[in-house]
């Protein structure tokens, strides 16, 4: 039977960013997928040589706008480890609150794009309408809707007062109710299930072997989440990873949907336990040594390797983002699926190419 080679991307209606795959198909069945990366290159890691370690916070926040506060948190935690800085308790809890708001708006954005991939444009608008509530909270608490620049070496730059806390908690009730109203449409619809159940299956063994991260990993039955390490204030919160076992496109959808509600619970608990303390401490000295810092972004584990030599400029900044980790599992899932299922399958790893290529 004749084989056909089809280019998928870098421009495609379902892709928000340029990802290029060369697909080999046989009778509409994908037999092989080869990625071509490198369309986005901004030299962010090279900038570490000419921007000092405090200026780099603003740069890493722009690796990816959707998880800007988590990039900054991961970077700052690494610098704090190099400089032996102990972050105040209140700052740790505030970091959790902003991180979970980021997780919510990222997952709601993805759920909207996922609905749009099926042609459910009304559902797409509903998810994004709910997401606007989270964006409003981010703007009110940080000054910006997307780039939430609140982290600094030694703590955070902003506080959340009692009035703002009440607004956030009231909004959480509204978001919880409105997302719950959409559950049957995204979870029980025949079309959604027909296009996701049993498609793009990644077994537990393959997920572990190929180094999958985030919901892509947890949807295959592995309860691994960097928040389990207890960074920031997660060690003081009741946290258990959201896990599904089927490993297909549907399981990855359920995993992200349920993580929205988990983020709401974590924000409520963080406010209930929010201690009184200063927001930041002054860091003394300069970063010296090597460190690996890890956080759980909406897409999975983000890893920063930082190397300082006692000057204000870092010797090395290396970033490993979750989408980079999820590309090998994606190439494992694609062979055997119908060509028509490729866009939805790719979307279920929630690819972020600006994160992957720097």
KAHU-V864511 format. One record per pair of residues at least 12 apart in sequence whose ideal C-beta (glycine too) atoms are under 10 Angstrom apart, sorted by the first residue. I is the first residue (numbers start at 1). GAP is how many residues later the second one is. Records with the same first field share a line. If there is no record, write none. Layout:
# KAHU-V864511
I: GAP ; GAP
This chain:
# KAHU-V864511
1: 25 ; 26 ; 28 ; 30
2: 23 ; 24 ; 25
3: 21 ; 22 ; 23 ; 24 ; 28 ; 29
4: 19 ; 20 ; 21 ; 22 ; 23 ; 24 ; 27 ; 335
5: 17 ; 18 ; 19 ; 20 ; 27 ; 29
6: 15 ; 16 ; 17 ; 18 ; 19 ; 24 ; 333 ; 336
7: 13 ; 14 ; 15 ; 16 ; 29
8: 12 ; 13 ; 14 ; 15 ; 22 ; 25 ; 27 ; 326 ; 331 ; 334 ; 335 ; 338
9: 12 ; 13 ; 14 ; 26 ; 27 ; 30 ; 334 ; 337 ; 342 ; 344
10: 26 ; 27 ; 28 ; 29 ; 30 ; 343
11: 28
12: 330 ; 331 ; 334
13: 103 ; 104 ; 330
14: 99 ; 100 ; 102 ; 103 ; 328 ; 329 ; 330 ; 332 ; 333
15: 98 ; 328 ; 331 ; 332 ; 336 ; 338
16: 50 ; 93 ; 94 ; 97 ; 331 ; 334 ; 335 ; 336 ; 337 ; 338
17: 22 ; 23 ; 47 ; 306 ; 334 ; 335 ; 336 ; 337 ; 338 ; 339 ; 340
18: 18 ; 19 ; 20 ; 21 ; 22 ; 333 ; 335 ; 336 ; 339
19: 16 ; 17 ; 18 ; 20 ; 21 ; 304 ; 308 ; 311 ; 327 ; 330 ; 332 ; 333 ; 334 ; 337 ; 338
20: 14 ; 15 ; 16 ; 17 ; 18 ; 19 ; 333
21: 12 ; 13 ; 14 ; 15 ; 16 ; 306 ; 309 ; 310 ; 313 ; 321 ; 325
22: 12 ; 13 ; 14
23: 311 ; 312 ; 316 ; 319
24: 311
25: 313 ; 314 ; 317
26: 313
27: 311 ; 312
28: 309 ; 310 ; 311 ; 312
29: 306 ; 307 ; 308 ; 309 ; 310
30: 303 ; 304 ; 305 ; 306 ; 307 ; 308 ; 309 ; 311 ; 312 ; 315
31: 303 ; 304 ; 305
32: 299 ; 302 ; 303
33: 294 ; 297 ; 298 ; 299 ; 300 ; 301 ; 302 ; 304 ; 309 ; 312 ; 313
34: 297
35: 292 ; 293 ; 295 ; 296
37: 287 ; 290 ; 316 ; 319 ; 320
38: 315 ; 318 ; 319
39: 314 ; 318
40: 313 ; 314 ; 315 ; 316 ; 317 ; 318
41: 316 ; 317
42: 17 ; 20 ; 21 ; 312 ; 315 ; 316
43: 315
44: 12 ; 15 ; 16 ; 18 ; 19 ; 273 ; 275 ; 310 ; 313 ; 314
45: 14 ; 15 ; 18 ; 269 ; 271 ; 272 ; 273 ; 274 ; 313
46: 271 ; 312
47: 12 ; 13 ; 270 ; 311
48: 12 ; 258 ; 259 ; 265 ; 266 ; 267 ; 268 ; 269 ; 270
49: 264 ; 265 ; 266 ; 267 ; 268
50: 263
51: 261 ; 262 ; 263 ; 266
52: 234 ; 235 ; 259 ; 260 ; 261 ; 262
53: 22 ; 23 ; 25 ; 26 ; 29 ; 30 ; 100 ; 230 ; 233 ; 234 ; 253 ; 255 ; 258 ; 259 ; 260 ; 261 ; 264
54: 22 ; 25 ; 98 ; 99 ; 229 ; 258
55: 257 ; 258
56: 16 ; 19 ; 20 ; 23 ; 97 ; 250 ; 257 ; 258 ; 261
57: 14 ; 15 ; 16 ; 18 ; 19 ; 22 ; 92 ; 94 ; 95 ; 96 ; 100
58: 14 ; 89 ; 91
59: 12 ; 13 ; 16 ; 258 ; 299
60: 12 ; 13 ; 14 ; 15 ; 16 ; 91 ; 244 ; 257 ; 259 ; 298
61: 12 ; 14 ; 83 ; 85 ; 86 ; 87 ; 88 ; 89 ; 90
62: 84 ; 85 ; 87 ; 292 ; 296
63: 12 ; 239 ; 256 ; 258 ; 289 ; 291 ; 292 ; 293 ; 294 ; 295
64: 42 ; 82 ; 83 ; 233 ; 234 ; 235 ; 238 ; 255 ; 257 ; 259 ; 288 ; 289 ; 290 ; 291 ; 292 ; 294
65: 37 ; 41 ; 79 ; 80 ; 81 ; 82 ; 83 ; 287 ; 289 ; 290
66: 36 ; 37 ; 39 ; 40 ; 43 ; 44 ; 80 ; 231 ; 232 ; 233 ; 284 ; 286 ; 288 ; 289
67: 32 ; 35 ; 36 ; 38 ; 39 ; 81 ; 228 ; 229 ; 230 ; 231 ; 232 ; 235 ; 254 ; 255 ; 285 ; 288
68: 30 ; 34 ; 70 ; 74 ; 76 ; 78 ; 79 ; 80 ; 81 ; 82 ; 83
69: 26 ; 28 ; 29 ; 30 ; 32 ; 33 ; 34 ; 69 ; 73 ; 78 ; 79 ; 80 ; 81 ; 82 ; 87 ; 226 ; 228
70: 25 ; 28 ; 29 ; 32 ; 33 ; 36 ; 78 ; 81 ; 225 ; 226 ; 227 ; 228 ; 229 ; 232
71: 31 ; 80 ; 224 ; 226 ; 231 ; 233 ; 248 ; 250 ; 284
72: 23 ; 26 ; 75 ; 76 ; 77 ; 78 ; 79 ; 80 ; 84 ; 223
73: 22 ; 23 ; 25 ; 26 ; 29 ; 77 ; 78 ; 83 ; 158 ; 159 ; 220 ; 222 ; 224 ; 229 ; 231
74: 77 ; 152 ; 157 ; 218 ; 219 ; 220 ; 221 ; 222 ; 223 ; 227 ; 228 ; 229 ; 230 ; 232 ; 245
75: 76 ; 78 ; 218 ; 220 ; 227 ; 229 ; 231 ; 239 ; 242 ; 244
76: 15 ; 19 ; 75 ; 76 ; 77 ; 78 ; 79 ; 80 ; 207 ; 217 ; 228
77: 18 ; 74 ; 76 ; 154 ; 155 ; 214 ; 216 ; 217 ; 218 ; 227 ; 229
78: 75 ; 209 ; 212 ; 213 ; 214 ; 215 ; 216 ; 217 ; 225 ; 226 ; 227 ; 228 ; 229 ; 230 ; 236 ; 239
79: 73 ; 74 ; 75 ; 204 ; 207 ; 208 ; 212 ; 214 ; 225 ; 227 ; 229 ; 235
80: 72 ; 73 ; 74 ; 75 ; 201 ; 203 ; 207 ; 211 ; 213
81: 206 ; 208 ; 209 ; 210 ; 211 ; 212 ; 225
82: 71 ; 201 ; 203 ; 204 ; 205 ; 206 ; 207 ; 208 ; 209 ; 211 ; 224 ; 225 ; 226 ; 228 ; 232
83: 70 ; 71 ; 200 ; 201 ; 202 ; 203 ; 204 ; 205 ; 206 ; 208 ; 225
84: 199 ; 200 ; 201 ; 204 ; 205
85: 68 ; 69 ; 70 ; 195 ; 196 ; 197 ; 198 ; 199 ; 200
86: 68 ; 69 ; 195
87: 64 ; 65 ; 66 ; 67 ; 68 ; 69 ; 145 ; 146 ; 190 ; 192 ; 193 ; 194
88: 66 ; 67 ; 68 ; 187 ; 188 ; 189 ; 190 ; 191 ; 192 ; 193
89: 66 ; 144 ; 147 ; 184 ; 185 ; 186 ; 187 ; 188 ; 189
90: 65 ; 66 ; 69 ; 70 ; 143 ; 184 ; 185 ; 186 ; 187 ; 188 ; 189 ; 190
91: 59 ; 60 ; 61 ; 63 ; 64 ; 65 ; 66 ; 68 ; 141 ; 142 ; 184 ; 186 ; 187 ; 188 ; 189 ; 190
92: 63 ; 64 ; 139 ; 140 ; 141 ; 142 ; 143 ; 144 ; 178 ; 182 ; 183 ; 185
93: 63 ; 67 ; 139 ; 140 ; 141 ; 143 ; 144 ; 176 ; 177 ; 178 ; 179 ; 180 ; 181 ; 182 ; 184
94: 47 ; 56 ; 57 ; 61 ; 62 ; 63 ; 64 ; 65 ; 66 ; 138 ; 139 ; 176 ; 177 ; 180 ; 185
95: 55 ; 56 ; 60 ; 61 ; 136 ; 137 ; 138 ; 139 ; 175 ; 200
96: 131 ; 135 ; 136 ; 137 ; 138 ; 140 ; 141 ; 143 ; 167 ; 170 ; 171 ; 173 ; 174 ; 175 ; 177 ; 178
97: 40 ; 44 ; 53 ; 59 ; 63 ; 68 ; 71 ; 135 ; 136 ; 166 ; 169 ; 170 ; 171 ; 173 ; 174 ; 177
98: 39 ; 40 ; 43 ; 44 ; 50 ; 52 ; 53 ; 58 ; 60 ; 62 ; 134 ; 169 ; 172
99: 49 ; 52 ; 128 ; 132 ; 133 ; 134 ; 135 ; 164 ; 167 ; 168 ; 171 ; 196 ; 197 ; 198 ; 199
100: 34 ; 72 ; 127 ; 134 ; 137 ; 159 ; 160 ; 162 ; 163 ; 164 ; 165 ; 166 ; 167 ; 168 ; 169 ; 170 ; 198
101: 33 ; 34 ; 36 ; 37 ; 40 ; 41 ; 47 ; 67 ; 70 ; 71 ; 162 ; 163 ; 166
102: 32 ; 36 ; 44 ; 46 ; 161 ; 195 ; 196
103: 31 ; 124 ; 153 ; 156 ; 157 ; 159 ; 160 ; 163 ; 164 ; 193 ; 194 ; 195 ; 196
104: 26 ; 27 ; 29 ; 30 ; 33 ; 34 ; 68 ; 71 ; 75 ; 155 ; 156 ; 157 ; 158 ; 159 ; 160 ; 162 ; 163 ; 194
105: 23 ; 25 ; 26 ; 27 ; 28 ; 29 ; 30 ; 32 ; 33 ; 40 ; 41 ; 43 ; 155 ; 158 ; 193
106: 25 ; 28 ; 150 ; 153 ; 154 ; 157 ; 191 ; 192 ; 193 ; 244 ; 246
107: 20 ; 24 ; 27 ; 72 ; 108 ; 148 ; 149 ; 150 ; 151 ; 152 ; 153 ; 155 ; 156 ; 191 ; 192 ; 243
108: 18 ; 19 ; 20 ; 21 ; 22 ; 23 ; 24 ; 25 ; 26 ; 27 ; 67 ; 71 ; 148 ; 149 ; 152
109: 18 ; 19 ; 22 ; 25 ; 26 ; 189 ; 241
110: 17 ; 21 ; 105 ; 142 ; 143 ; 146 ; 147 ; 188 ; 189 ; 237 ; 238 ; 240 ; 242
111: 12 ; 13 ; 15 ; 16 ; 17 ; 19 ; 20 ; 68 ; 71 ; 75 ; 142 ; 145 ; 146 ; 149
112: 12 ; 13 ; 14 ; 15 ; 16 ; 17 ; 18 ; 19
113: 14 ; 15 ; 234 ; 237
114: 13 ; 72 ; 78 ; 82 ; 135 ; 138 ; 139 ; 142 ; 143 ; 230 ; 233 ; 234 ; 236
115: 12 ; 13 ; 67 ; 70 ; 71 ; 74 ; 77
116: 12 ; 231
117: 78 ; 226 ; 227 ; 229 ; 230 ; 231
118: 68 ; 71 ; 73 ; 74 ; 76 ; 77 ; 78 ; 225 ; 226
119: 72
120: 65 ; 66 ; 69 ; 71 ; 72
122: 63
123: 59 ; 62 ; 63 ; 66 ; 69
126: 52 ; 53 ; 55 ; 56 ; 59 ; 60
127: 51 ; 52 ; 55 ; 59 ; 133
129: 49
130: 44 ; 45 ; 46 ; 47 ; 48 ; 49 ; 51 ; 52 ; 130
131: 44 ; 48
132: 13
133: 38 ; 39 ; 41 ; 42 ; 45
134: 34 ; 37 ; 38 ; 41 ; 126 ; 129
136: 31 ; 35
137: 23 ; 27 ; 30 ; 31 ; 34 ; 35 ; 38 ; 130
138: 12
140: 20 ; 24 ; 27 ; 28 ; 31
141: 17 ; 18 ; 19 ; 20 ; 23 ; 24 ; 26 ; 27
142: 14 ; 15 ; 16 ; 18
143: 14 ; 15
150: 129
151: 129
152: 127 ; 128 ; 131
153: 127 ; 128 ; 129 ; 130 ; 134
154: 124 ; 125 ; 126 ; 127 ; 128 ; 129 ; 130
155: 122 ; 123 ; 124 ; 125 ; 126 ; 127 ; 128
156: 123 ; 124
157: 122 ; 123
158: 121
159: 119 ; 120
160: 111 ; 114
165: 102 ; 106 ; 109
166: 105
168: 99 ; 100 ; 103
169: 95 ; 98 ; 99 ; 102 ; 103
171: 93 ; 96
172: 89 ; 91 ; 92 ; 93 ; 95 ; 96 ; 99
173: 91 ; 95
175: 85 ; 86 ; 88 ; 89
176: 84 ; 85 ; 88 ; 89 ; 92
179: 78 ; 81 ; 82 ; 85
180: 80 ; 81
182: 75
183: 71 ; 74 ; 75 ; 78
186: 67 ; 68 ; 71
187: 63 ; 66 ; 67 ; 70
192: 57 ; 58 ; 61 ; 152
193: 56 ; 57 ; 60
195: 54 ; 55 ; 143 ; 145 ; 146 ; 148 ; 149 ; 150
196: 50 ; 52 ; 53 ; 54 ; 55 ; 56 ; 57 ; 58 ; 145 ; 148 ; 149 ; 152
197: 49 ; 51 ; 52 ; 53 ; 54 ; 56
198: 48 ; 49 ; 50 ; 51 ; 52
199: 49 ; 50 ; 51 ; 134 ; 137 ; 138 ; 139 ; 142 ; 145 ; 146 ; 149
200: 16 ; 47 ; 48 ; 49 ; 50 ; 51 ; 52 ; 129 ; 130 ; 132 ; 133 ; 134 ; 136 ; 137 ; 141 ; 142 ; 144 ; 145 ; 146 ; 148 ; 149
201: 19 ; 45 ; 46 ; 47 ; 48 ; 50 ; 131 ; 132 ; 135 ; 136
202: 14 ; 15 ; 17 ; 18 ; 19 ; 44 ; 45 ; 46 ; 47 ; 49 ; 50 ; 124 ; 127 ; 128 ; 130 ; 131 ; 146 ; 147
203: 17 ; 18 ; 44 ; 129
204: 13 ; 16 ; 17 ; 18 ; 41 ; 43
205: 15 ; 16 ; 17 ; 42
206: 14 ; 41 ; 122 ; 123 ; 126 ; 127
207: 12 ; 13 ; 14 ; 15 ; 17 ; 40 ; 119 ; 122 ; 125 ; 126
208: 12 ; 13 ; 14 ; 16
209: 119 ; 120 ; 123
210: 115 ; 116 ; 117 ; 118 ; 119 ; 120 ; 121 ; 122 ; 123
211: 89 ; 90 ; 113 ; 114 ; 115 ; 116 ; 117 ; 118
212: 12 ; 35 ; 88 ; 89 ; 110 ; 113 ; 114 ; 115 ; 116 ; 117 ; 118 ; 120 ; 121 ; 137
213: 12 ; 13 ; 83 ; 84 ; 86 ; 87 ; 88 ; 89 ; 90 ; 107 ; 108 ; 109 ; 110 ; 111 ; 112 ; 113 ; 116 ; 136
214: 12 ; 38 ; 41 ; 42 ; 45 ; 82 ; 83 ; 84 ; 85 ; 86 ; 87 ; 88 ; 108 ; 109 ; 111 ; 112 ; 135 ; 136
215: 26 ; 27 ; 28 ; 29 ; 36 ; 37 ; 38 ; 39 ; 40 ; 41 ; 42 ; 43 ; 44 ; 83 ; 84 ; 85 ; 107 ; 111 ; 133 ; 134 ; 135
216: 31 ; 35 ; 36 ; 39 ; 40 ; 83 ; 84 ; 106 ; 107 ; 109 ; 110 ; 113 ; 114 ; 117 ; 132 ; 133 ; 134
217: 24 ; 26 ; 30 ; 35 ; 38 ; 83 ; 84 ; 105 ; 108 ; 109 ; 112
218: 23 ; 24 ; 25 ; 26 ; 27 ; 29 ; 33 ; 34 ; 37 ; 38 ; 41 ; 82
219: 23 ; 24 ; 25 ; 26 ; 27 ; 28 ; 29 ; 30 ; 31 ; 32 ; 33 ; 34 ; 35 ; 36 ; 37 ; 129
220: 23 ; 24 ; 25 ; 26 ; 27 ; 28 ; 31 ; 32 ; 35 ; 109
221: 22 ; 23 ; 24 ; 25 ; 26 ; 30
222: 19 ; 21 ; 23 ; 25
223: 17 ; 18 ; 19 ; 20
224: 17 ; 19 ; 72 ; 76 ; 77
225: 14 ; 15 ; 16 ; 17 ; 18 ; 34 ; 71 ; 75 ; 76
226: 15 ; 68 ; 69 ; 70 ; 71 ; 74 ; 75 ; 76 ; 77 ; 96
227: 12 ; 13 ; 14 ; 35 ; 39 ; 68 ; 69
228: 12 ; 13 ; 68
229: 65 ; 66 ; 67
231: 62 ; 63 ; 64 ; 65
232: 38 ; 63
233: 33 ; 36 ; 37 ; 40 ; 41 ; 42
234: 32 ; 36 ; 61 ; 62
236: 33 ; 34 ; 37 ; 39
237: 28 ; 29 ; 30 ; 32 ; 33 ; 35 ; 36
238: 27 ; 28 ; 31
239: 23 ; 26 ; 27 ; 30 ; 57
240: 22
241: 14 ; 18 ; 21 ; 55
242: 12 ; 13 ; 14 ; 15 ; 16 ; 17 ; 18 ; 19 ; 20
243: 12 ; 15
244: 12 ; 14
247: 82 ; 86
248: 85 ; 97 ; 100
249: 84 ; 88 ; 92 ; 95 ; 96 ; 98 ; 99 ; 100
250: 98
251: 97
252: 93 ; 95 ; 96 ; 97 ; 98
253: 91 ; 94 ; 95
255: 93
256: 42 ; 43 ; 92 ; 94
259: 39
263: 35
285: 25
286: 22 ; 23 ; 24 ; 25 ; 26 ; 27 ; 28
287: 19 ; 20 ; 21 ; 22 ; 23 ; 24 ; 25 ; 26 ; 27 ; 28
288: 19 ; 20 ; 21 ; 22 ; 23 ; 27
289: 17 ; 18 ; 19 ; 20 ; 21
290: 15 ; 16 ; 17 ; 18 ; 19 ; 25 ; 26
291: 13 ; 14 ; 15 ; 16 ; 17
292: 12 ; 13 ; 14 ; 26 ; 28
293: 12 ; 13
294: 26
296: 26
297: 24 ; 25 ; 26 ; 53 ; 55 ; 58
298: 24 ; 52 ; 54
299: 22 ; 23 ; 24 ; 25 ; 26 ; 27 ; 50 ; 51 ; 52 ; 53 ; 56 ; 57
300: 21 ; 22 ; 23 ; 24 ; 25 ; 26 ; 49 ; 50
301: 19 ; 20 ; 21 ; 24
302: 17 ; 18 ; 19 ; 20 ; 21 ; 22 ; 23 ; 53
303: 15 ; 16 ; 17 ; 18 ; 19 ; 21 ; 22
304: 13 ; 14 ; 15 ; 16 ; 17
305: 12 ; 13 ; 14 ; 15
306: 12 ; 13
317: 41
318: 40
319: 36 ; 37 ; 39
320: 35 ; 36
321: 31 ; 32 ; 33 ; 34 ; 35 ; 36 ; 37
322: 27 ; 28 ; 29 ; 30 ; 33 ; 34
323: 26 ; 27 ; 28 ; 29 ; 30 ; 31 ; 32 ; 33 ; 34
324: 27 ; 28 ; 29 ; 31 ; 32 ; 33
325: 24 ; 31
326: 22 ; 23 ; 24 ; 25 ; 26 ; 30
327: 22 ; 24 ; 29
329: 20
330: 15 ; 16 ; 18 ; 19 ; 21
333: 12 ; 13 ; 15 ; 16
334: 12
